[in-house]
Amino acid sequence: MSVQRVTRVAVVCDFREENWHSMNLVADMLVEGLRAGHAGSFEATRVCPPMRRRFTRDGASAGARFNADRLLNRFVWYPRHLRRERARFDLFHVVDHSYAHLVRHLPPGRAVVTCHDLDTFRCVLEPEAEPRPAPFRAMTRRVLEGFRKAARVACDSHATRDELLAHKLLPPARVVVIPNGVHPSFARKPFGDAVGEAERLLGRVCDDSVELLHVGSTAGRKRVDVLLETFACVRAEFPSARLVRVGGPLTREQGALAEALGVSGAIVTLPHLSAETLAAVYRRAALLLLPSEREGFGLPLVEALSCATPAVASDLPVLREVGGDAAVAYCRVADSRAFAGTVVRLLRERESDPRAWARRCEAGARRAAQFTWREYVERVVALYREVLDSRE
């Protein structure tokens, strides 16, 4: 009687010190799902060396010196670590495409890369739209070279896959779509003390309170300028409204814009939160606002819907793909007037027609239920088997 051989999978992760929380989430859910549901076939091991500090001290996570440490670790120490470890594994899964240069240091035909968006490569693919210095472009080409060597690439969305294929980065047969899931904490009912923690951060919810929520970084593509302009217009109709931002402080320029618009005192900024606490913040918000000009998936959108919180989002193919039409209103990219008008209309509906609002919230929760990490892992396992079969 033959014994089934267990495939040893290295889940190649981002440095924790970089604080890419969505990338860490994907890695965590993948490892957890493989161990829980496929331990008899796949032995999953998280691979990520600790960051070596040459220019910064422990705890630093921003600035030019930290970026120097990032580059040194990404392009020198991580490849060395992976070359020492690669004999221990049969298959490698790089969960962040911006680490795809590591594929160059792995055995041919054994690497899967998850592609979340093409922003990493934009300075090479569209140099006129995103000009960068020559050393930066050279570094990006190195990452792209590794990316194109992957045995398979799994995109979070069809929109990302279509863009990848439009640039002819890989043949269609080597690219699949595997959407992200939603963490179990993002649900209509709270877990543990999450509500209390949200109240500690934001205060108690009043019957007439209006909280608008934005979850994400302050990167240019997130269009925080549109967010602030939208909020300023909404405040003219709902003077007690406040904007809750999860994802770190505004940049200097964004802070100056908030001051000029007269809304800085109505903005509450929160750091990265645990999934349970973030879910409580979603649940108490009237609406999620997502004015990005580019997204790879839009995880905050599906998280908000899972918590029965409707959203107003930019009209991007990927966001329509994820959010559907039942609980999300879409506005033209960068059109703050359209965003503000839509937000005001929905807030009026929330006040005047509770039944319609309840149906909208319920539709969002149903839509989000289509995205599970269990299904994600099942489809990743099918992809692993495809890669393994192609090598036999």
C-alpha positions as CSV (number, residue, x, y, z in Angstrom):
1,M,0.0,0.0,0.0
2,S,1.6,3.3,-1.1
3,V,1.8,6.2,1.3
4,Q,0.8,9.6,0.0
5,R,3.7,12.0,0.0
6,V,3.1,15.3,1.8
7,T,4.1,18.3,-0.3
8,R,6.2,20.8,1.7
9,V,5.0,24.3,1.0
10,A,7.0,27.4,1.9
11,V,4.6,30.4,2.3
12,V,7.0,33.2,1.6
13,C,5.9,36.3,3.5
14,D,6.6,40.0,3.7
15,F,8.8,41.3,6.5
16,R,6.5,41.9,9.5
17,E,8.4,45.2,10.1
18,E,7.0,46.6,6.9
19,N,3.5,46.6,8.3
20,W,1.7,45.5,5.2
21,H,-1.3,44.2,7.1
22,S,-3.3,43.0,4.1
23,M,-0.3,40.9,2.9
24,N,0.2,39.5,6.4
25,L,-3.6,38.6,6.4
26,V,-3.3,36.6,3.2
27,A,-0.3,34.7,4.5
28,D,-2.0,34.0,7.9
29,M,-5.2,32.8,6.3
30,L,-3.3,30.6,3.8
31,V,-1.1,28.9,6.4
32,E,-4.1,28.5,8.8
33,G,-6.3,27.0,6.0
34,L,-3.7,24.6,4.7
35,R,-3.0,23.3,8.2
36,A,-6.6,23.0,9.1
37,G,-8.0,21.4,5.9
38,H,-5.1,19.9,4.0
39,A,-2.5,18.8,6.5
40,G,-2.5,15.3,5.0
41,S,-1.4,16.6,1.6
42,F,0.5,19.8,2.3
43,E,2.8,20.8,5.1
44,A,2.7,24.6,5.2
45,T,5.6,26.6,6.7
46,R,5.8,30.3,7.1
47,V,9.1,31.6,5.7
48,C,10.3,35.1,6.6
49,P,13.6,36.0,8.2
50,P,13.7,38.8,10.8
51,M,14.7,42.1,9.4
52,R,18.3,43.0,9.9
53,R,18.8,46.6,11.0
54,R,21.8,48.4,9.6
55,F,20.5,52.0,9.4
56,T,17.6,52.0,11.9
57,R,16.8,50.7,15.4
58,D,14.0,48.2,16.2
59,G,10.6,49.8,16.0
60,A,11.4,52.3,13.2
61,S,9.1,51.8,10.2
62,A,9.4,54.9,8.1
63,G,11.8,57.4,6.6
64,A,14.8,57.2,4.3
65,R,16.9,55.1,6.7
66,F,14.2,52.6,7.1
67,N,13.8,52.4,3.3
68,A,17.5,51.7,3.0
69,D,17.1,48.8,5.5
70,R,14.1,47.6,3.5
71,L,16.0,47.5,0.2
72,L,19.0,45.8,1.8
73,N,16.8,43.1,3.4
74,R,14.6,42.5,0.4
75,F,17.3,42.3,-2.2
76,V,20.3,40.9,-0.2
77,W,19.4,39.2,3.0
78,Y,16.1,37.6,2.1
79,P,17.5,35.9,-1.1
80,R,20.4,34.6,0.9
81,H,18.0,33.2,3.6
82,L,15.8,31.6,0.9
83,R,18.7,30.0,-0.9
84,R,19.7,28.3,2.4
85,E,16.2,27.1,3.1
86,R,15.0,26.1,-0.4
87,A,16.1,22.4,-0.1
88,R,13.5,22.0,2.7
89,F,10.6,22.6,0.4
90,D,8.9,21.2,-2.7
91,L,6.8,24.3,-3.6
92,F,7.0,28.0,-2.8
93,H,4.2,30.5,-2.6
94,V,5.2,34.2,-2.7
95,V,2.2,35.9,-1.2
96,D,3.1,39.4,-2.3
97,H,4.1,40.2,-5.9
98,S,6.4,43.0,-4.8
99,Y,8.6,40.2,-3.5
100,A,8.6,38.3,-6.8
101,H,12.4,38.9,-7.3
102,L,12.8,36.0,-4.8
103,V,11.5,33.6,-7.6
104,R,14.9,34.1,-9.3
105,H,16.5,32.3,-6.3
106,L,14.1,29.3,-6.3
107,P,14.1,26.1,-8.3
108,P,12.5,26.5,-11.7
109,G,8.8,25.6,-12.0
110,R,8.2,25.5,-8.2
111,A,7.0,29.0,-7.4
112,V,3.5,30.5,-7.2
113,V,3.1,34.3,-6.9
114,T,0.0,36.1,-5.7
115,C,-0.6,39.3,-7.7
116,H,-2.7,41.9,-5.9
117,D,-2.3,44.7,-8.4
118,L,0.2,46.1,-10.9
119,D,1.2,49.2,-9.0
120,T,4.6,47.8,-8.2
121,F,5.4,47.6,-11.9
122,R,3.7,50.8,-13.1
123,C,6.9,52.8,-13.4
124,V,8.2,50.2,-16.0
125,L,4.8,49.4,-17.7
126,E,3.6,53.1,-17.9
127,P,6.7,55.2,-17.3
128,E,5.1,58.4,-18.6
129,A,2.3,58.0,-16.0
130,E,4.6,57.2,-13.1
131,P,8.2,58.6,-13.7
132,R,10.8,57.2,-11.4
133,P,14.6,57.5,-11.1
134,A,16.7,55.0,-13.1
135,P,17.8,53.0,-10.0
136,F,14.2,52.6,-8.9
137,R,13.2,51.4,-12.4
138,A,16.1,48.9,-12.4
139,M,15.0,47.5,-9.1
140,T,11.4,47.2,-10.4
141,R,12.6,45.4,-13.5
142,R,14.4,42.9,-11.3
143,V,11.1,42.2,-9.4
144,L,9.2,41.9,-12.7
145,E,11.8,39.5,-14.0
146,G,11.2,37.2,-11.1
147,F,7.5,37.7,-11.4
148,R,7.5,36.5,-15.0
149,K,9.5,33.3,-14.0
150,A,6.7,32.1,-11.7
151,A,5.1,28.8,-12.6
152,R,1.7,30.3,-11.9
153,V,0.4,33.7,-10.9
154,A,-2.9,34.0,-8.9
155,C,-4.6,37.3,-9.2
156,D,-7.1,38.6,-6.6
157,S,-9.5,39.7,-9.3
158,H,-10.4,39.4,-12.9
159,A,-9.7,43.1,-13.3
160,T,-6.1,42.6,-12.2
161,R,-5.7,39.5,-14.4
162,D,-7.1,41.4,-17.4
163,E,-4.6,44.2,-16.9
164,L,-1.7,41.7,-16.5
165,L,-2.6,40.0,-19.7
166,A,-3.1,43.3,-21.5
167,H,0.5,44.1,-20.7
168,K,1.5,40.6,-22.0
169,L,3.5,39.9,-18.8
170,L,2.5,36.2,-18.8
171,P,0.6,33.8,-21.1
172,P,-3.0,33.3,-20.1
173,A,-2.5,29.6,-19.2
174,R,-0.2,30.6,-16.3
175,V,-2.6,33.1,-14.7
176,V,-5.6,32.3,-12.6
177,V,-8.1,34.4,-10.5
178,I,-8.4,33.5,-6.8
179,P,-10.4,36.2,-4.9
180,N,-9.5,37.0,-1.3
181,G,-11.8,36.0,1.6
182,V,-13.2,37.8,4.5
183,H,-11.9,37.3,8.0
184,P,-14.5,35.6,10.3
185,S,-14.4,38.6,12.6
186,F,-16.1,40.8,10.0
187,A,-19.7,39.8,10.7
188,R,-22.9,41.5,11.7
189,K,-22.5,40.4,15.4
190,P,-19.6,41.5,17.5
191,F,-16.9,39.2,19.0
192,G,-15.7,39.5,22.6
193,D,-14.9,43.0,23.9
194,A,-14.5,44.6,20.4
195,V,-17.5,46.9,20.9
196,G,-16.0,48.2,24.1
197,E,-12.6,48.8,22.5
198,A,-14.3,50.7,19.6
199,E,-16.1,52.8,22.2
200,R,-12.9,53.5,24.0
201,L,-11.4,54.8,20.8
202,L,-14.4,56.7,19.4
203,G,-16.9,57.2,22.2
204,R,-20.4,55.9,22.5
205,V,-22.7,55.8,19.5
206,C,-25.5,58.3,19.7
207,D,-28.8,57.9,17.9
208,D,-28.2,60.9,15.7
209,S,-24.5,60.3,15.1
210,V,-23.1,60.0,11.6
211,E,-19.7,58.4,11.2
212,L,-18.2,58.0,7.8
213,L,-15.3,55.6,7.5
214,H,-12.2,55.3,5.4
215,V,-9.9,52.3,5.8
216,G,-6.6,52.4,3.9
217,S,-3.2,54.1,3.5
218,T,-2.6,57.7,2.5
219,A,-0.9,56.7,-0.8
220,G,-1.7,58.9,-3.7
221,R,-3.9,56.3,-5.5
222,K,-6.2,56.2,-2.4
223,R,-7.3,59.8,-3.3
224,V,-7.5,61.1,0.2
225,D,-7.9,64.6,-1.3
226,V,-11.2,63.5,-2.8
227,L,-12.2,61.9,0.6
228,L,-11.6,65.2,2.4
229,E,-13.4,67.3,-0.2
230,T,-16.3,64.9,0.0
231,F,-16.4,65.0,3.7
232,A,-16.4,68.8,3.8
233,C,-19.4,68.9,1.5
234,V,-21.3,66.3,3.6
235,R,-20.6,68.4,6.7
236,A,-22.5,71.2,5.2
237,E,-25.6,69.0,5.3
238,F,-24.8,67.0,8.4
239,P,-22.8,69.3,10.7
240,S,-22.3,66.7,13.4
241,A,-20.8,64.1,11.0
242,R,-17.2,63.0,11.6
243,L,-14.8,61.1,9.5
244,V,-13.0,58.1,11.0
245,R,-9.8,57.1,9.2
246,V,-8.1,53.8,9.9
247,G,-4.6,53.5,8.5
248,G,-2.3,56.1,10.0
249,P,-2.1,59.9,10.1
250,L,-2.6,62.2,7.1
251,T,0.4,63.4,5.2
252,R,1.5,67.0,5.7
253,E,-0.3,68.0,2.5
254,Q,-3.4,66.2,3.3
255,G,-3.5,67.7,6.8
256,A,-3.1,71.2,5.3
257,L,-6.1,70.4,2.9
258,A,-8.2,69.3,5.9
259,E,-7.3,72.6,7.7
260,A,-8.2,74.6,4.6
261,L,-11.5,72.8,4.2
262,G,-12.3,73.4,7.9
263,V,-12.8,69.7,8.7
264,S,-9.6,68.8,10.6
265,G,-11.4,68.9,13.9
266,A,-14.0,66.4,12.8
267,I,-11.5,63.7,11.7
268,V,-10.5,60.9,14.0
269,T,-7.4,59.0,13.0
270,L,-6.9,55.4,14.2
271,P,-3.8,53.2,13.8
272,H,-4.0,49.6,12.5
273,L,-6.6,47.7,14.5
274,S,-7.2,44.1,15.3
275,A,-9.7,42.4,13.0
276,E,-12.3,42.3,15.9
277,T,-11.9,46.0,16.7
278,L,-11.9,47.0,13.1
279,A,-15.1,45.1,12.5
280,A,-16.7,46.9,15.4
281,V,-15.7,50.2,13.8
282,Y,-17.2,49.1,10.5
283,R,-20.5,48.1,12.2
284,R,-21.0,51.5,13.8
285,A,-20.2,53.5,10.7
286,A,-23.0,54.8,8.5
287,L,-21.0,54.3,5.3
288,L,-17.6,53.3,4.1
289,L,-16.0,55.7,1.6
290,L,-13.6,54.3,-0.9
291,P,-12.5,57.0,-3.4
292,S,-9.4,55.3,-4.7
293,E,-8.4,55.7,-8.3
294,R,-6.8,52.3,-8.4
295,E,-7.3,49.1,-6.4
296,G,-6.3,45.5,-6.8
297,F,-9.2,44.0,-4.8
298,G,-10.7,46.4,-2.3
299,L,-10.6,44.4,0.9
300,P,-12.1,47.2,3.0
301,L,-15.1,47.1,0.7
302,V,-16.0,43.5,1.2
303,E,-15.1,43.7,5.0
304,A,-17.6,46.6,5.4
305,L,-20.3,44.8,3.4
306,S,-19.8,41.7,5.6
307,C,-20.5,43.9,8.6
308,A,-23.7,45.1,6.9
309,T,-22.2,48.6,6.3
310,P,-23.0,50.0,2.8
311,A,-20.4,51.8,0.8
312,V,-19.8,54.6,-1.7
313,A,-16.9,53.7,-3.9
314,S,-15.1,54.8,-7.1
315,D,-16.5,53.3,-10.2
316,L,-13.6,50.9,-10.9
317,P,-14.1,47.6,-12.6
318,V,-12.5,45.8,-9.7
319,L,-14.7,47.4,-7.1
320,R,-17.8,46.5,-9.1
321,E,-16.5,43.0,-9.4
322,V,-16.1,42.7,-5.6
323,G,-19.0,44.9,-4.4
324,G,-21.8,44.2,-6.8
325,D,-24.6,46.7,-7.1
326,A,-26.9,46.0,-4.2
327,A,-25.2,47.7,-1.3
328,V,-22.6,49.9,-3.1
329,A,-23.1,53.2,-4.8
330,Y,-20.4,54.0,-7.4
331,C,-19.2,57.5,-8.4
332,R,-16.9,58.7,-11.1
333,V,-13.2,58.7,-10.0
334,A,-12.0,61.9,-8.4
335,D,-15.5,63.5,-8.6
336,S,-15.9,64.8,-5.1
337,R,-19.2,66.5,-5.9
338,A,-20.7,63.2,-7.1
339,F,-19.3,61.4,-4.0
340,A,-20.8,64.1,-1.7
341,G,-24.2,64.1,-3.4
342,T,-24.4,60.3,-3.2
343,V,-23.3,60.2,0.5
344,V,-26.0,62.8,1.4
345,R,-28.6,60.9,-0.5
346,L,-27.8,57.6,1.3
347,L,-27.7,59.3,4.7
348,R,-31.1,60.8,4.0
349,E,-32.4,57.3,3.1
350,R,-30.9,56.0,6.4
351,E,-33.0,58.6,8.2
352,S,-36.2,58.5,6.3
353,D,-36.6,54.9,5.1
354,P,-35.3,52.4,7.7
355,R,-36.7,49.4,5.7
356,A,-34.9,50.3,2.5
357,W,-31.7,50.9,4.5
358,A,-32.1,47.5,6.2
359,R,-32.5,45.8,2.8
360,R,-29.4,47.6,1.5
361,C,-27.4,46.4,4.6
362,E,-28.7,42.9,4.2
363,A,-27.8,42.8,0.5
364,G,-24.2,43.8,1.4
365,A,-23.9,41.0,3.9
366,R,-25.2,38.5,1.3
367,R,-22.7,39.7,-1.3
368,A,-19.8,39.5,1.1
369,A,-20.7,35.9,2.1
370,Q,-19.5,34.9,-1.4
371,F,-15.9,35.6,-0.3
372,T,-14.4,33.1,2.1
373,W,-10.9,32.1,3.0
374,R,-11.9,28.5,3.0
375,E,-12.8,28.8,-0.7
376,Y,-9.6,30.7,-1.3
377,V,-7.5,27.9,0.2
378,E,-9.4,25.3,-1.8
379,R,-8.6,27.1,-5.0
380,V,-5.0,27.6,-4.0
381,V,-4.7,23.9,-3.3
382,A,-6.1,23.1,-6.8
383,L,-3.5,25.5,-8.2
384,Y,-0.7,23.7,-6.3
385,R,-1.8,20.4,-7.7
386,E,-1.7,21.8,-11.2
387,V,1.8,23.1,-10.7
388,L,2.9,19.7,-9.2
389,D,1.3,17.8,-12.0
390,S,2.9,19.9,-14.7
391,R,6.4,19.0,-13.3
392,E,5.8,15.2,-13.4
